[in-house]
Amino acid sequence: MTKKKIISIILIVLVILLLIGSFFAYQKFFKKENVAKIEAPVEKNYFEINDETIGVAFHVSKNFERMAGQELQLKNPAFVYGFTAKSDKTAYCVLSQTKRDKPGAMKATDLRDGVLDAVKKSFPDVSLDAEEIVIVGDNNNGIKLSMNYTDNKIPTIQQEVVGITDKNATFVFCTTPKAVIDLYKDNFSLFLDSVRIK
């Protein structure tokens, strides 16, 4: 054999050994990384609430804390759940539920008008900024509204989701002074968009 052939064979063997070594090193590293991912689950930044007694499930941010039952009842006896931002009690989210007198479907426009009429009783200057149809459960559509009004001379934003079943009407809303809405937008969306009514 010539010297060139020997050097070529040695180089080919070295390249093959290098490729095999790289493959096994990659496999070993990749498997360790996957095991680490399995062992360290991602911590959720929200609580999951599933209340079978009223047929409602939703998520609420860990930046919010639950209102005391007495405080909630003083605001409104129909309020079932309430949460305030830990750092600002003027930002809060509420879930309320009322029994329906007449079962059956309702038009989205009727739901919208009913909500606006109810809010208008407390805040006559309420105006509607946006509305859309949303899914609030299996084969169950609801509406999502964004409203603004003045509360004690403070411009305020209220976002609300309403869904119905034959038995109940469920109202889920969040409110905050307009000046700080950007601080709570993600928390409000988490709460409102996660609501499922059974």
SULVENGI-V239398 format. One line per field, one symbol per residue. ss: DSSP state (~ for helix, > for strand, _ for the rest). burial: + if it has 16 or more other ideal C-beta (glycine too) atoms within 10 Angstrom, else -. A space follows every 10 residues. Layout:
# SULVENGI-V239398
ss=???
burial=???
This chain:
# SULVENGI-V239398
ss=__~~~~~~~~ ~~~~~~~~~~ ~~~~~~~~~~ ~~~~~~~~~_ _____>>>>> >____>>>>> >__>>>__~~ ~~~~~___>> >>>>>__>>> >>>>>>>>>_ _______~~~ ~~~~~~~~~~ ~~____>>>> >>>>>>>__> >>>>>>>>>> >__>>>>>>> >>>>___>>> >>>>>>>~~~ ~~~~~~~~~~ ~~~~_>>_
burial=---------- ---------- ---------- ---------- -----+---- ----++++++ +-++--+--- -+------++ +++++----- +++++++--- ---------- ++--++--+- -----+---- +--+-++--- -++++++++- -----+++++ +++++--+++ +++++++--- +--+--++-+ ++-++++-
